[in-house]
Amino acid sequence: MKYLLLIGGLLGFGLVFLGGLMAGRESLPAVIEGSLGCVVGAVLFRWLGNVYQQSVRITVRERETAARARAEAGPAEPGPAEPISSPQS
C-alpha cells in the first residue's frame, strides 16, 4: 500500500509541477503547487488501492462460497451416455 502512496505522490507532484512550468509559472509557485499535487495524488492512489483490495477480497470470498456450495451439493450425476457412432464408409 505504501508503494501506491509513493507512486501517487510522485505522479501528482510531477504532473502539477511540470504543468505549472509549461503554463509559464516561476519555479517557487510551481514547486508549492506540485507539493499540493503530491498530497492529492498520494491520497487518490491510496483510496484507489483500497477500493481495488476490497474488490479482490469480495471476489475471493464469493468464489470460496460458490466452491463450498458445489462441494456440499456433491458430485454431479452423469447424464445418459450417448452411443459412439462409427464413421460411415
N, C-alpha and C positions, 0 to 999 in steps of 0.2 A: 504494500500500500504506500510505503514511503517513496518508492520509485515513481509511482504515478504522481505523487505530490511534487517531487523534484522535476519530473518531465513537464508537468503543467506549469510550474513556476518558471522554468527556463523558456518554454514556448511563449508564455504570457509576456515575460519581460522582453524577449527578442522581438516579438511581433509589434508590441506597443512602442518599444524604443526605436526600432527601425522605421516604423510608421511615422513617428514623430520627426525623425531626421529627414525622411523623404518629404514630409509636409513643410519643411523649412524651419523647424524649431531649432533653438540653440541646444547645446549639449545638456546643460543642467536641467532645464524643464523636461527634456526627453528622458533623462535618467529618472527623474522623480515620477513621471507618468509611467515609465517602464517598471518602476518598483510597485506601483499600484496594480499594473497589469500582471506582475508576478504573483501578487497575493490572489487576485481574482482567478488567474489561470490555475493556481495550485488548488484553490477551493473547488473550482469547477471540475478538475480532473479527479480530485478525491471523491467528490459526490458521484461522478460517473463510474468510478471504480467500485464504490459501494453498491450502486444500482446493478452493475454487472455481477458482482459477487452474490448479491441477493437472488438474482435471476438464475444463476447457476445452482445455488442451493435449492431453490424451488424445483428446478428441473430434475436434479438428482433425487430429491425427496419423492417427486411424482413417479419417477422410474422405479424406485425401490418399492413404492406402494403397489404399482402395477405388477412388478415381479412377485411380490408376496401374494397378491390376489391370484395370479396364474398358478403359483405353487400350491395354494390352498385348494384350488379347483381340481387339481390332479391332472394326470396326463389326458390329453385329448383322445377321444375314442376314434379309432380309424374308421373311415367310411368304407363302403363296399369297394372291393378290388375290381378294377377294370381288366378285362381279359386282354392279353397281349395279342395283337393281331400280327400275323406273319405277312410279309410283303408278297403281293401277288406277282407271279412271274408270267 
